[in-house]
Amino acid sequence: MLLFIIGLIILFGGGFFYSKYVESQLAPDDRETPAVKKADGVDYVVMSEKKNWLINLLNIAGTGPILGPIQGILFGPIAFLAIPIGCVFAGAVHDYMTGFISMRNGGSQVPKLVGKYVGDGVRKFYNIVIAILLLLTGVVFVYTPGDLIANDVLKVGVDSNAIWIIYAVIFIYYILSTVLPIDKLIGRIYPIFGAFLLISAIGVFIGIFAKGSGNLSFANAGLLAEHPLGQKFIPSFFITVACGILSGFHGSQVTLISRTVKSESEARVTFYSTMIAEGFIAMVWAAGAMVIFSSGQAPLDTAGTLMVGKISKHFMGNIGGLLAVLGVIALPITSGDTAFRSLRLIISEELNIDQKSPSKRAGLSAALFIPAIAILFFAKSNPNGFNLLWRYFGFTNQFVAIFALAVATIYLINNDKNYIITLIPGVFYTFVVFSFIINIKGLGLGMPFSIAYPAAAVIAALYAYFVVKIGRKNKTRIESIILD
């Protein structure tokens, strides 16, 4: 419990002071934002700071800050320190820098930013990776809320025929939210989802102090517990607990909101503090899972979606638990819709497809949902489908983050600011993703850590060298590029 409280102090106190320092490196001013300068009534729409904050939080907070920490707490109470430290110094910085740089570049999506600051060849590779990530994200965020609705709300079971009806309803909502102007559906329905989110997070948080304070550690284990599957804390913890610490998916979401922010002075609250809020959600669900696991109410291999219901009911009772589950269902749905929306915008930017026309938006959206449905069918029909889907999602999620951090580092170098604040997280996560993919069997190369760690360290050093070199060498070229 002491460690949990210290973690919360780091999260909120550190976030408050460090966010101001990061803001000082960006120097927001009174120039016109894309929402004002390029208003089109579809994607570029001025919305209030409160609405932008809530929408951005719901966009970035899918099932990641819930299912990830539930699995991540199996590494032990060290999660109560790793989550807030990573959130303050890596995740929130990533989100704030990406959103702000997008605003300074006409609300451009990350691929265009990568092309401008890192290089066109890297942009082409990044486009492939981010397209895969957004498709996987959209499918994961149909799969998990659909199963939660079937299992915890309708009580029909996740293998019944009704599950496909539930998936279809979610897909219909996603299609509408992808095509309609952002303030017509997303801007109106999100406050309702936000209420469920707050109820679930606050309810579990209060319950931890009221009913679980004595079960926030594993028996006969210290700060770092032995993972039941023998996984290494580095890199597996940081792949498992993405949302809540650092998530590359967020880059595609904050650039959406960069098109609806009225003033640059609102960016710190809109982008940085929403990530701190997601860190809080991750801390709460990690602690809730620790209580359930350590008190013997669930075996350590219990599926994350089943743990959601157990945690909610334990701390909030049947009625409160149902509201908590609804909050958890709202999270992935409010990230899945904007995942597809982001993918539409990225492809339209790449292919120069005008998105003011409803028919063109609808046609492009229809093309995106065909492979998404195929991936969902594979994941559902394969016994190990979801685990495979989640692992690919986790890896690509962190992989794309190092590109956005490279953009931020080069941007800071160009403006003679402290680029170390983004370079260090970029180097660390380069080491994490490559040590993971070199080691893991099936998904990666399956090599031992005696090879994976040194190889990843070399790749991380090369990442730092080339990012700094590009930033210093191409400063004049980058300053001459203007993104629409």
Kinemage of the C-alpha trace (Angstrom):
@kinemage 1
@onewidth
@group {chain A} dominant
@subgroup {mainchain}
@vectorlist {calphas} color= white
{ca met a 1} P 0.000 0.000 0.000
{ca leu a 2} L 2.876 2.379 0.791
{ca leu a 3} L 4.383 1.671 -2.618
{ca phe a 4} L 0.988 2.233 -4.256
{ca ile a 5} L 0.637 5.634 -2.538
{ca ile a 6} L 4.214 6.623 -3.444
{ca gly a 7} L 3.444 5.699 -7.031
{ca leu a 8} L 0.374 7.956 -7.059
{ca ile a 9} L 2.439 10.848 -5.649
{ca ile a 10} L 5.027 10.350 -8.405
{ca leu a 11} L 2.273 10.181 -11.001
{ca phe a 12} L 0.384 13.342 -10.056
{ca gly a 13} L 3.166 15.392 -8.452
{ca gly a 14} L 5.785 14.469 -11.014
{ca gly a 15} L 3.312 14.923 -13.833
{ca phe a 16} L 2.368 18.414 -12.652
{ca phe a 17} L 5.922 19.758 -12.421
{ca tyr a 18} L 7.527 17.856 -15.290
{ca ser a 19} L 4.737 18.788 -17.699
{ca lys a 20} L 5.535 22.455 -17.115
{ca tyr a 21} L 9.179 21.843 -17.947
{ca val a 22} L 8.258 20.001 -21.147
{ca glu a 23} L 5.879 22.831 -22.042
{ca ser a 24} L 8.728 25.330 -21.631
{ca gln a 25} L 10.677 23.456 -24.315
{ca leu a 26} L 7.790 23.836 -26.767
{ca ala a 27} L 7.000 27.514 -26.064
{ca pro a 28} L 3.300 27.661 -27.009
{ca asp a 29} L 2.134 31.007 -28.380
{ca asp a 30} L -1.001 32.684 -29.764
{ca arg a 31} L -0.693 31.556 -33.412
{ca glu a 32} L -3.799 30.130 -35.084
{ca thr a 33} L -4.245 26.413 -34.529
{ca pro a 34} L -5.347 24.031 -37.318
{ca ala a 35} L -8.853 23.901 -35.794
{ca val a 36} L -9.215 27.634 -36.467
{ca lys a 37} L -7.116 28.057 -39.591
{ca lys a 38} L -8.367 24.988 -41.479
{ca ala a 39} L -11.913 24.594 -40.122
{ca asp a 40} L -13.889 22.266 -42.419
{ca gly a 41} L -16.760 21.065 -40.224
{ca val a 42} L -15.581 17.430 -40.458
{ca asp a 43} L -12.134 16.806 -38.936
{ca tyr a 44} L -11.024 20.390 -38.238
{ca val a 45} L -13.578 21.605 -35.699
{ca val a 46} L -13.009 23.834 -32.668
{ca met a 47} L -14.164 22.107 -29.473
{ca ser a 48} L -13.910 23.201 -25.849
{ca glu a 49} L -10.896 22.281 -23.708
{ca lys a 50} L -13.059 20.102 -21.449
{ca lys a 51} L -14.557 18.188 -24.365
{ca asn a 52} L -11.145 17.755 -26.002
{ca trp a 53} L -9.730 16.457 -22.702
{ca leu a 54} L -12.494 13.897 -22.294
{ca ile a 55} L -12.448 12.785 -25.928
{ca asn a 56} L -8.664 12.434 -25.949
{ca leu a 57} L -8.730 10.405 -22.721
{ca leu a 58} L -11.343 8.050 -24.109
{ca asn a 59} L -9.479 7.843 -27.428
{ca ile a 60} L -6.192 6.764 -25.850
{ca ala a 61} L -7.603 4.636 -23.019
{ca gly a 62} L -8.765 1.383 -24.588
{ca thr a 63} L -8.604 -1.934 -22.776
{ca gly a 64} L -4.825 -1.433 -22.645
{ca pro a 65} L -4.679 0.387 -19.254
{ca ile a 66} L -6.922 -2.338 -17.803
{ca leu a 67} L -5.980 -5.672 -19.365
{ca gly a 68} L -2.285 -4.735 -19.555
{ca pro a 69} L -1.851 -3.887 -15.843
{ca ile a 70} L -3.952 -6.919 -14.825
{ca gln a 71} L -1.340 -9.080 -16.566
{ca gly a 72} L 1.572 -6.806 -15.650
{ca ile a 73} L 0.972 -6.992 -11.896
{ca leu a 74} L 2.128 -10.617 -12.067
{ca phe a 75} L 5.656 -9.161 -12.144
{ca gly a 76} L 5.048 -7.899 -8.594
{ca pro a 77} L 4.585 -4.553 -6.776
{ca ile a 78} L 7.364 -3.037 -8.875
{ca ala a 79} L 4.510 -2.179 -11.249
{ca phe a 80} L 3.422 0.538 -8.777
{ca leu a 81} L 6.693 2.367 -9.502
{ca ala a 82} L 7.264 1.448 -13.156
{ca ile a 83} L 3.825 2.662 -14.260
{ca pro a 84} L 3.988 6.223 -12.821
{ca ile a 85} L 7.677 6.813 -13.641
{ca gly a 86} L 7.194 5.599 -17.205
{ca cys a 87} L 3.975 7.566 -17.601
{ca val a 88} L 5.466 10.876 -16.409
{ca phe a 89} L 8.796 10.726 -18.251
{ca ala a 90} L 7.899 8.724 -21.366
{ca gly a 91} L 4.214 8.221 -22.163
{ca ala a 92} L 2.896 11.684 -21.331
{ca val a 93} L 5.891 13.325 -23.012
{ca his a 94} L 5.299 11.213 -26.135
{ca asp a 95} L 1.628 12.221 -26.289
{ca tyr a 96} L 2.195 15.914 -25.580
{ca met a 97} L 5.089 16.279 -28.010
{ca thr a 98} L 3.284 14.427 -30.805
{ca gly a 99} L 0.051 16.385 -30.379
{ca phe a 100} L 1.861 19.721 -30.183
{ca ile a 101} L 4.156 19.079 -33.170
{ca ser a 102} L 1.097 18.014 -35.156
{ca met a 103} L -0.569 21.333 -34.300
{ca arg a 104} L 2.540 23.188 -35.488
{ca asn a 105} L 2.318 21.260 -38.769
{ca gly a 106} L -1.297 21.872 -39.738
{ca gly a 107} L -2.744 18.930 -37.800
{ca ser a 108} L -0.737 16.386 -39.807
{ca gln a 109} L -0.863 12.724 -38.876
{ca val a 110} L 2.313 11.034 -37.628
{ca pro a 111} L 3.317 9.560 -41.052
{ca lys a 112} L 3.666 13.041 -42.541
{ca leu a 113} L 5.634 14.161 -39.489
{ca val a 114} L 7.936 11.173 -39.861
{ca gly a 115} L 8.430 12.036 -43.525
{ca lys a 116} L 9.295 15.639 -42.729
{ca tyr a 117} L 11.581 15.141 -39.728
{ca val a 118} L 13.077 11.659 -40.214
{ca gly a 119} L 12.914 11.044 -43.963
{ca asp a 120} L 10.608 9.866 -46.721
{ca gly a 121} L 12.029 6.334 -46.808
{ca val a 122} L 11.331 5.891 -43.104
{ca arg a 123} L 7.843 7.338 -43.623
{ca lys a 124} L 6.973 4.647 -46.173
{ca phe a 125} L 8.054 1.914 -43.754
{ca tyr a 126} L 6.224 3.615 -40.870
{ca asn a 127} L 2.999 3.758 -42.900
{ca ile a 128} L 2.995 -0.025 -43.197
{ca val a 129} L 3.627 -0.530 -39.487
{ca ile a 130} L 1.032 2.013 -38.313
{ca ala a 131} L -1.589 0.632 -40.708
{ca ile a 132} L -1.054 -2.837 -39.218
{ca leu a 133} L -1.233 -1.427 -35.694
{ca leu a 134} L -4.454 0.500 -36.294
{ca leu a 135} L -6.109 -2.516 -37.909
{ca leu a 136} L -5.041 -4.725 -34.993
{ca thr a 137} L -6.182 -2.074 -32.513
{ca gly a 138} L -9.590 -1.814 -34.158
{ca val a 139} L -10.022 -5.603 -34.110
{ca val a 140} L -8.832 -5.960 -30.494
{ca phe a 141} L -11.302 -3.237 -29.540
{ca val a 142} L -14.153 -5.110 -31.184
{ca tyr a 143} L -13.137 -8.453 -29.702
{ca thr a 144} L -12.677 -7.419 -26.046
{ca pro a 145} L -15.767 -5.212 -25.514
{ca gly a 146} L -17.881 -7.703 -27.459
{ca asp a 147} L -16.803 -10.541 -25.174
{ca leu a 148} L -17.344 -8.401 -22.069
{ca ile a 149} L -20.873 -7.513 -23.215
{ca ala a 150} L -21.656 -11.175 -23.917
{ca asn a 151} L -20.127 -12.550 -20.714
{ca asp a 152} L -20.791 -9.880 -18.062
{ca val a 153} L -23.854 -7.990 -19.340
{ca leu a 154} L -25.990 -10.325 -21.447
{ca lys a 155} L -24.738 -13.583 -19.843
{ca val a 156} L -24.873 -15.443 -23.174
{ca gly a 157} L -21.264 -16.656 -23.308
{ca val a 158} L -18.460 -15.641 -25.624
{ca asp a 159} L -18.796 -18.700 -27.868
{ca ser a 160} L -22.500 -18.359 -28.620
{ca asn a 161} L -23.845 -17.219 -31.979
{ca ala a 162} L -25.004 -14.005 -30.313
{ca ile a 163} L -21.385 -12.831 -30.103
{ca trp a 164} L -21.351 -12.133 -33.850
{ca ile a 165} L -24.447 -9.957 -33.520
{ca ile a 166} L -22.670 -7.987 -30.791
{ca tyr a 167} L -19.567 -7.640 -32.971
{ca ala a 168} L -21.760 -6.446 -35.854
{ca val a 169} L -23.374 -3.728 -33.718
{ca ile a 170} L -19.950 -2.483 -32.608
{ca phe a 171} L -18.752 -2.464 -36.219
{ca ile a 172} L -21.814 -0.437 -37.283
{ca tyr a 173} L -21.000 2.159 -34.622
{ca tyr a 174} L -17.382 2.223 -35.805
{ca ile a 175} L -18.469 2.795 -39.401
{ca leu a 176} L -20.684 5.716 -38.387
{ca ser a 177} L -18.006 7.282 -36.173
{ca thr a 178} L -15.414 6.869 -38.923
{ca val a 179} L -17.552 8.596 -41.561
{ca leu a 180} L -19.517 11.263 -39.662
{ca pro a 181} L -17.991 14.644 -38.664
{ca ile a 182} L -16.120 14.326 -35.370
{ca asp a 183} L -18.463 16.616 -33.417
{ca lys a 184} L -21.684 14.925 -34.623
{ca leu a 185} L -21.301 11.516 -32.976
{ca ile a 186} L -18.019 11.226 -31.093
{ca gly a 187} L -18.321 14.687 -29.560
{ca arg a 188} L -21.858 13.956 -28.306
{ca ile a 189} L -21.704 10.357 -27.120
{ca tyr a 190} L -18.322 10.479 -25.349
{ca pro a 191} L -19.543 12.374 -22.246
{ca ile a 192} L -21.867 9.413 -21.536
{ca phe a 193} L -19.004 6.950 -21.927
{ca gly a 194} L -16.849 9.241 -19.781
{ca ala a 195} L -19.291 8.988 -16.885
{ca phe a 196} L -19.053 5.180 -16.927
{ca leu a 197} L -15.261 5.419 -17.100
{ca leu a 198} L -15.047 7.667 -14.033
{ca ile a 199} L -17.450 5.475 -12.061
{ca ser a 200} L -15.413 2.346 -12.762
{ca ala a 201} L -12.005 3.857 -11.987
{ca ile a 202} L -13.052 5.757 -8.860
{ca gly a 203} L -15.155 2.855 -7.580
{ca val a 204} L -12.295 0.380 -7.775
{ca phe a 205} L -9.893 2.976 -6.329
{ca ile a 206} L -12.057 3.533 -3.242
{ca gly a 207} L -12.577 -0.205 -2.907
{ca ile a 208} L -8.823 -0.822 -2.762
{ca phe a 209} L -8.517 1.317 0.373
{ca ala a 210} L -11.738 -0.007 1.905
{ca lys a 211} L -11.370 -3.730 1.201
{ca gly a 212} L -7.973 -4.535 -0.254
{ca ser a 213} L -5.229 -2.672 1.581
{ca gly a 214} L -3.841 -5.875 3.118
{ca asn a 215} L -3.443 -7.714 -0.174
{ca leu a 216} L -1.214 -5.498 -2.270
{ca ser a 217} L 1.692 -7.939 -2.443
{ca phe a 218} L 2.328 -11.574 -3.262
{ca ala a 219} L 3.259 -13.952 -0.446
{ca asn a 220} L 6.994 -14.667 -0.140
{ca ala a 221} L 7.804 -12.199 -2.917
{ca gly a 222} L 9.604 -8.869 -2.825
{ca leu a 223} L 9.430 -5.877 -5.100
{ca leu a 224} L 9.886 -8.050 -8.206
{ca ala a 225} L 7.965 -11.338 -8.270
{ca glu a 226} L 8.787 -14.367 -10.385
{ca his a 227} L 6.420 -14.330 -13.335
{ca pro a 228} L 4.338 -17.551 -13.572
{ca leu a 229} L 5.381 -17.970 -17.215
{ca gly a 230} L 9.014 -17.154 -16.521
{ca gln a 231} L 8.924 -13.863 -18.432
{ca lys a 232} L 11.656 -11.270 -17.893
{ca phe a 233} L 10.617 -7.914 -16.436
{ca ile a 234} L 12.582 -6.232 -19.228
{ca pro a 235} L 11.270 -6.366 -21.904
{ca ser a 236} L 8.001 -8.243 -21.253
{ca phe a 237} L 6.535 -5.888 -18.642
{ca phe a 238} L 6.842 -2.869 -20.942
{ca ile a 239} L 5.289 -4.744 -23.858
{ca thr a 240} L 2.441 -6.041 -21.682
{ca val a 241} L 1.716 -2.730 -19.931
{ca ala a 242} L 1.724 -0.339 -22.864
{ca cys a 243} L -1.251 1.936 -22.209
{ca gly a 244} L -0.588 3.523 -18.829
{ca ile a 245} L 3.154 3.822 -19.467
{ca leu a 246} L 3.838 4.439 -23.167
{ca ser a 247} L 1.728 3.577 -26.188
{ca gly a 248} L 2.568 4.289 -29.803
{ca phe a 249} L -1.134 4.027 -30.658
{ca his a 250} L -1.646 7.323 -28.843
{ca gly a 251} L 0.260 9.138 -31.579
{ca ser a 252} L -2.556 8.406 -34.010
{ca gln a 253} L -5.109 9.708 -31.503
{ca val a 254} L -3.556 12.959 -30.263
{ca thr a 255} L -3.121 14.071 -33.882
{ca leu a 256} L -6.893 13.774 -34.282
{ca ile a 257} L -7.429 16.117 -31.345
{ca ser a 258} L -4.680 18.444 -32.586
{ca arg a 259} L -7.294 19.403 -35.197
{ca thr a 260} L -9.904 20.435 -32.618
{ca val a 261} L -7.808 22.424 -30.075
{ca lys a 262} L -8.511 26.144 -30.113
{ca ser a 263} L -5.267 27.405 -28.537
{ca glu a 264} L -1.733 26.068 -28.101
{ca ser a 265} L -1.942 26.953 -24.408
{ca glu a 266} L -4.539 24.164 -24.015
{ca ala a 267} L -2.179 21.471 -25.325
{ca arg a 268} L -0.522 20.576 -22.004
{ca val a 269} L -3.846 19.836 -20.350
{ca thr a 270} L -5.322 18.179 -23.431
{ca phe a 271} L -2.405 15.853 -24.206
{ca tyr a 272} L -0.106 15.518 -21.169
{ca ser a 273} L -2.649 15.355 -18.350
{ca thr a 274} L -4.886 12.853 -20.159
{ca met a 275} L -1.954 10.433 -20.221
{ca ile a 276} L -1.493 10.990 -16.481
{ca ala a 277} L -5.182 10.120 -16.061
{ca glu a 278} L -4.614 6.926 -18.032
{ca gly a 279} L -1.667 6.148 -15.765
{ca phe a 280} L -4.033 6.454 -12.811
{ca ile a 281} L -6.463 4.012 -14.445
{ca ala a 282} L -3.593 1.568 -14.970
{ca met a 283} L -2.490 1.904 -11.319
{ca val a 284} L -6.030 1.268 -10.068
{ca trp a 285} L -6.612 -1.880 -12.114
{ca ala a 286} L -3.129 -3.215 -11.344
{ca ala a 287} L -3.851 -2.825 -7.635
{ca gly a 288} L -7.307 -4.361 -8.000
{ca ala a 289} L -5.830 -7.376 -9.775
{ca met a 290} L -3.132 -7.718 -7.100
{ca val a 291} L -5.831 -7.940 -4.409
{ca ile a 292} L -7.773 -10.631 -6.283
{ca phe a 293} L -4.681 -12.674 -7.162
{ca ser a 294} L -2.934 -12.443 -3.781
{ca ser a 295} L -6.086 -13.242 -1.792
{ca gly a 296} L -6.580 -16.439 -3.793
{ca gln a 297} L -9.841 -15.389 -5.412
{ca ala a 298} L -8.505 -16.171 -8.890
{ca pro a 299} L -5.619 -18.271 -10.234
{ca leu a 300} L -2.716 -16.366 -11.789
{ca asp a 301} L -3.582 -17.595 -15.281
{ca thr a 302} L -7.134 -16.162 -15.238
{ca ala a 303} L -7.958 -14.366 -18.499
{ca gly a 304} L -7.876 -10.586 -18.317
{ca thr a 305} L -11.449 -10.139 -19.545
{ca leu a 306} L -12.693 -12.471 -16.787
{ca met a 307} L -10.622 -10.604 -14.194
{ca val a 308} L -12.415 -7.366 -15.083
{ca gly a 309} L -15.716 -8.785 -13.824
{ca lys a 310} L -14.132 -10.307 -10.703
{ca ile a 311} L -12.394 -7.071 -9.726
{ca ser a 312} L -15.474 -4.933 -10.390
{ca lys a 313} L -17.858 -7.112 -8.377
{ca his a 314} L -15.409 -7.587 -5.501
{ca phe a 315} L -14.950 -3.874 -4.901
{ca met a 316} L -18.313 -2.469 -6.016
{ca gly a 317} L -20.892 -5.238 -5.579
{ca asn a 318} L -23.245 -6.473 -8.281
{ca ile a 319} L -24.781 -3.140 -9.315
{ca gly a 320} L -21.619 -1.092 -8.959
{ca gly a 321} L -19.689 -3.915 -10.596
{ca leu a 322} L -22.005 -3.792 -13.614
{ca leu a 323} L -21.410 -0.042 -13.932
{ca ala a 324} L -17.683 -0.666 -13.701
{ca val a 325} L -17.865 -3.282 -16.440
{ca leu a 326} L -19.805 -0.801 -18.596
{ca gly a 327} L -16.978 1.675 -18.045
{ca val a 328} L -14.452 -0.911 -19.166
{ca ile a 329} L -16.587 -1.679 -22.228
{ca ala a 330} L -16.698 2.040 -23.069
{ca leu a 331} L -12.896 2.327 -23.105
{ca pro a 332} L -12.107 0.020 -26.023
{ca ile a 333} L -15.134 1.162 -28.014
{ca thr a 334} L -14.014 4.784 -27.701
{ca ser a 335} L -10.526 3.842 -28.890
{ca gly a 336} L -11.561 1.442 -31.634
{ca asp a 337} L -13.712 4.026 -33.380
{ca thr a 338} L -10.915 6.577 -33.562
{ca ala a 339} L -8.397 3.890 -34.554
{ca phe a 340} L -10.361 3.369 -37.754
{ca arg a 341} L -10.860 7.117 -38.130
{ca ser a 342} L -7.098 7.665 -37.819
{ca leu a 343} L -6.428 4.947 -40.380
{ca arg a 344} L -8.852 6.623 -42.784
{ca leu a 345} L -7.082 9.965 -42.372
{ca ile a 346} L -3.600 8.457 -42.740
{ca ile a 347} L -4.530 6.649 -45.966
{ca ser a 348} L -6.387 9.675 -47.335
{ca glu a 349} L -3.341 11.877 -46.641
{ca glu a 350} L -1.009 9.361 -48.273
{ca leu a 351} L -3.200 8.934 -51.381
{ca asn a 352} L -4.484 12.550 -51.446
{ca ile a 353} L -8.145 11.486 -51.224
{ca asp a 354} L -10.422 14.437 -50.410
{ca gln a 355} L -12.297 13.709 -47.171
{ca lys a 356} L -14.851 16.498 -47.406
{ca ser a 357} L -17.016 14.270 -49.608
{ca pro a 358} L -19.213 11.848 -47.564
{ca ser a 359} L -19.157 9.290 -50.379
{ca lys a 360} L -15.358 9.233 -50.479
{ca arg a 361} L -15.167 8.903 -46.695
{ca ala a 362} L -17.677 6.047 -46.813
{ca gly a 363} L -15.884 4.257 -49.654
{ca leu a 364} L -12.494 4.440 -47.976
{ca ser a 365} L -13.981 3.328 -44.648
{ca ala a 366} L -15.649 0.310 -46.259
{ca ala a 367} L -12.290 -0.770 -47.680
{ca leu a 368} L -10.771 -0.644 -44.182
{ca phe a 369} L -13.408 -2.788 -42.500
{ca ile a 370} L -13.021 -5.736 -44.879
{ca pro a 371} L -9.547 -6.802 -43.621
{ca ala a 372} L -10.602 -5.943 -40.048
{ca ile a 373} L -13.503 -8.396 -40.210
{ca ala a 374} L -11.196 -11.060 -41.692
{ca ile a 375} L -8.689 -10.631 -38.830
{ca leu a 376} L -11.501 -10.818 -36.261
{ca phe a 377} L -12.810 -14.033 -37.803
{ca phe a 378} L -9.315 -15.572 -37.652
{ca ala a 379} L -8.786 -14.519 -34.028
{ca lys a 380} L -12.152 -15.885 -32.964
{ca ser a 381} L -11.920 -19.190 -34.833
{ca asn a 382} L -8.336 -19.969 -33.760
{ca pro a 383} L -7.930 -21.348 -30.180
{ca asn a 384} L -4.812 -19.224 -29.684
{ca gly a 385} L -6.075 -16.426 -31.902
{ca phe a 386} L -6.568 -13.731 -29.294
{ca asn a 387} L -3.208 -14.342 -27.604
{ca leu a 388} L -1.499 -14.086 -30.982
{ca leu a 389} L -3.485 -10.957 -31.820
{ca trp a 390} L -2.609 -9.319 -28.467
{ca arg a 391} L 1.124 -10.083 -28.804
{ca tyr a 392} L 1.307 -8.599 -32.304
{ca phe a 393} L -0.699 -5.619 -31.069
{ca gly a 394} L 1.640 -5.126 -28.081
{ca phe a 395} L 4.819 -5.282 -30.145
{ca thr a 396} L 3.684 -2.989 -32.965
{ca asn a 397} L 2.182 -0.602 -30.410
{ca gln a 398} L 5.565 0.027 -28.793
{ca phe a 399} L 7.463 -0.170 -32.064
{ca val a 400} L 5.636 2.792 -33.617
{ca ala a 401} L 6.292 4.868 -30.469
{ca ile a 402} L 10.019 5.051 -31.188
{ca phe a 403} L 9.264 6.753 -34.534
{ca ala a 404} L 7.164 9.475 -32.861
{ca leu a 405} L 9.870 9.949 -30.220
{ca ala a 406} L 12.441 10.308 -33.032
{ca val a 407} L 10.271 13.026 -34.588
{ca ala a 408} L 10.066 14.816 -31.228
{ca thr a 409} L 13.825 14.557 -30.662
{ca ile a 410} L 14.641 15.986 -34.099
{ca tyr a 411} L 12.054 18.757 -33.596
{ca leu a 412} L 13.716 19.767 -30.324
{ca ile a 413} L 17.175 19.683 -31.918
{ca asn a 414} L 15.935 21.949 -34.718
{ca asn a 415} L 14.635 24.422 -32.142
{ca asp a 416} L 17.760 24.249 -29.938
{ca lys a 417} L 15.855 22.752 -27.010
{ca asn a 418} L 16.569 19.895 -24.596
{ca tyr a 419} L 16.175 16.847 -26.850
{ca ile a 420} L 17.330 14.449 -24.110
{ca ile a 421} L 13.766 14.379 -22.713
{ca thr a 422} L 12.588 12.443 -25.773
{ca leu a 423} L 15.836 10.742 -26.813
{ca ile a 424} L 16.154 8.709 -23.583
{ca pro a 425} L 12.620 7.227 -23.786
{ca gly a 426} L 13.236 6.506 -27.477
{ca val a 427} L 16.489 4.665 -26.751
{ca phe a 428} L 14.950 2.695 -23.872
{ca tyr a 429} L 11.960 1.546 -25.908
{ca thr a 430} L 14.143 0.676 -28.875
{ca phe a 431} L 15.982 -1.677 -26.520
{ca val a 432} L 12.677 -3.043 -25.206
{ca val a 433} L 11.030 -3.791 -28.554
{ca phe a 434} L 14.105 -5.330 -30.162
{ca ser a 435} L 15.103 -7.458 -27.160
{ca phe a 436} L 11.498 -8.687 -27.103
{ca ile a 437} L 11.247 -9.541 -30.799
{ca ile a 438} L 14.706 -11.138 -30.908
{ca asn a 439} L 13.904 -13.354 -27.904
{ca ile a 440} L 10.253 -14.362 -28.131
{ca lys a 441} L 9.439 -17.661 -29.799
{ca gly a 442} L 6.763 -17.937 -32.474
{ca leu a 443} L 6.326 -14.188 -32.899
{ca gly a 444} L 10.035 -13.355 -33.058
{ca leu a 445} L 13.446 -14.964 -33.578
{ca gly a 446} L 13.444 -17.148 -30.461
{ca met a 447} L 17.045 -16.370 -29.470
{ca pro a 448} L 18.221 -16.450 -25.812
{ca phe a 449} L 18.566 -13.204 -23.858
{ca ser a 450} L 22.339 -13.640 -23.872
{ca ile a 451} L 22.059 -12.693 -27.555
{ca ala a 452} L 18.882 -10.578 -27.460
{ca tyr a 453} L 20.106 -8.064 -24.857
{ca pro a 454} L 23.474 -7.208 -26.505
{ca ala a 455} L 21.906 -7.064 -29.966
{ca ala a 456} L 19.119 -4.773 -28.738
{ca ala a 457} L 21.664 -2.554 -26.966
{ca val a 458} L 23.596 -2.107 -30.226
{ca ile a 459} L 20.383 -1.269 -32.124
{ca ala a 460} L 19.372 1.236 -29.415
{ca ala a 461} L 22.780 2.934 -29.645
{ca leu a 462} L 22.463 3.142 -33.428
{ca tyr a 463} L 18.958 4.609 -33.014
{ca ala a 464} L 20.355 7.383 -30.793
{ca tyr a 465} L 23.247 8.080 -33.158
{ca phe a 466} L 21.154 8.352 -36.313
{ca val a 467} L 18.311 10.347 -34.738
{ca val a 468} L 20.707 12.973 -33.393
{ca lys a 469} L 22.686 12.963 -36.647
{ca ile a 470} L 19.545 13.498 -38.740
{ca gly a 471} L 18.386 16.271 -36.427
{ca arg a 472} L 21.663 18.170 -36.708
{ca lys a 473} L 22.321 17.506 -40.384
{ca asn a 474} L 18.886 18.219 -41.826
{ca lys a 475} L 17.904 21.271 -39.789
{ca thr a 476} L 17.847 23.623 -42.797
{ca arg a 477} L 16.002 21.125 -45.004
{ca ile a 478} L 13.345 20.457 -42.366
{ca glu a 479} L 12.711 24.140 -41.718
{ca ser a 480} L 11.891 24.596 -45.415
{ca ile a 481} L 9.214 21.893 -45.465
{ca ile a 482} L 5.651 23.088 -44.811
{ca leu a 483} L 2.978 20.459 -44.173
{ca asp a 484} L -0.641 21.164 -45.058
